[in-house]
Amino acid sequence: MRAVRRRSLVAAALAIGCAAAAFAQRRFDDFGFGGYRGRIPEIRNIAYDGRFTFVRVKYETAPGGYWAGGRPAWVHGFPLAEQNLMRIMTDMSYLNPHVEEINVLTLDDPELFKYPVAYIIEVGWWTLNDRETAALRAYIQKGGFVIVDDFKVLGWRGIDTGGWDPFAENMNRVFPGVRFFDMDASHPIFHSFFELNEQKLDDVPQAYNSGRPVFRGVYEDNDPAKRLVMIINYNTDVSQFWEWSGRGLRPVDDTNEAYKLGVNYLMYGVTH
């Protein structure tokens, strides 16, 4: 009987240990890298009140874009990346943004026009219907600024261009004949708050991609002398550093450079 009890106790201990490990893993998945677990996060948009609110663009994800835990591509990093960037903005500026509240809007939502900056991620799986196409064109023409982030290496999950071709095709629907200009450190966006020279841009680290990051821009009327309407982080994922900054997964110095870019982007977006 003692042997049976010992075996029962051992089995119970193992069961408790496995349950605890599973719970810890679930909690890590829930809150470790995106603040939630599941296909679609809970969205709690707040009403416009005049304060700066970070807006992430929601879109119908193309096939193949559900590879990260079954979640659609547009949610990657949500909401930790934005919340951490807003904390930096609070510490570094008088912008006084909402920090915890991150709005998620589709491009054809009229509410989008109340916000000066919109952020879209993982555009290799970005789909665009006709209503969204027209709405994005109108948003930019009325003064909206768009940040595009997170491209993959060539051949990532069967996308031979790292996601550039699907993105470029969509943008040609928004602005037929659109041109994408490689950016250098002379542009005002890299001096809107922090001073970033060419070496600093070369030093912007990759979260997991290989090679040098490339920054590209779209200008009003394809004219670099006019307003920059979109900044594109190609072959890199700047927001990955914002998301992971509280996890110790990347060096502090690298993360600081990614934050500098984010701060500059927002400062340019709200002033141009």
Helices and strands as residue ranges (DSSP letters): H 2-31, E 55-58, G 73-75, H 80-92, E 103-106, G 110-114, E 117-121, G 123-125, H 130-141, E 145-149, H 164-174, E 181-182, G 188-191, H 198-203, E 214-219, G 220-222, E 228-234, H 238-244, H 252-271
